[in-house]
Amino acid sequence: VSTPEAKLNLLNYSRAELATLFKEWGEPAFRADQLFQWIHQRGIADFDEMTNLSKALRARLHDLATVTVPEIIVDQKSTDGTRKWLFRLDCGNSIETVFIPEGKRGTLCVSSQVGCALNCRFCSTGAQGFNRNLSTAEIIGQVWLAAREEQVTNVVMMGMGEPLLNFDNVVRAMDMMMDDFAYGLSKRRVTLSTAGVVPKMRDLMAVSSVSLAVSLHAPNDALRDEIVPINKKYNLKELLGVCRDYFSNESRRKVTFEYVMLDGVNDQPKHARELITVLQGIPAKVNLIPFNPFPGARYTCSPMERINAFREHLIKAGLNTIVRKTRGDDISAACGQLVGDFKDRTKRSARIKAAVGME
Ligand code: SAH
């Protein structure tokens, strides 16, 4: 007799791992392909519906395994069509996932951790602190649930958390996103965003071919030390070095640099000039992100004219630059607004204020 806790959650298994498990059970490897298709392509969690598996295998799966996803607590739609889910993981822990439709594209913004340890000064997830890593099942479970209801064409690891600090689970989940027996997304449509955990970026390059986005936000070490504190550990030179290598390795892909526009902080013409200098020689795209406010934030967003002037400046220097549209801010679904809290909003804002030293 097994308790539900003791059952294996099949969402934690890559297709190769499933094949290994099946081998132990005396099942041929192609059964893993079939099961993967049922679970991930068709969104089926009930073993009884998996009619091309033998009765004996289905009975065994019943006894030993489950397909368990996070529980949906809130499902909100923005006036602009952006949709945000709040998932409960276990007592006290929850995460947010955002779906952003735009024409034929449907981008899912997936979380990798509960909270975040990096404490970027302009990010509300950072202000919340770090709680724990998500399991593979909790990461791919966000895709599993969203794909049942929406046409997910792209995934960005840009929700709560620093994905490279939950390396194994994130890489396994991204492999599942790109697996033809699962979600079948091309490597151009799966993007990992990092604040700059340099050694893990090198590890990623060695094992995965996903697209890379880097949260740069500042063109010099003095300013970046202040607003993206991990820069004190891995400075700009090291960070941009690995970005250069990322392009010159076999994938030869441009790196996307994200740059949040903070009024009076990093948005001056001299910052644009410095940015042009440091990005020289790196095949890059630049995404300027208008700062999204949150309770207790110590910054405001640069005025639109200044953002556009900054963009013009970069474009004149030959840098492919866009201003990211703010989506879903009416439901706090915009970049940097995800906190995954559902209990008590007043307590939350007090905690954020305390965390950023406002109280
Ligand atoms: N930890 C990873 C993944 C998060 S991606 C990373 O830092 O890249 C979320 C993106 O939104 C990052 O570029 C982050 O710097 C940016 N961001 C955080 N807070 C923001 C805010 N308040 N307004 C706009 N962008 C923000």
Residues whose N, C-alpha, C, O or C-beta is under 5 A from the ligand:
A	BS01	SAH	F122 C123 S124 M157 M158 G159 G161 E162 P163 S193 T194 A195 S215 E258 V260 I289 P290 F291 N292 C335 G336
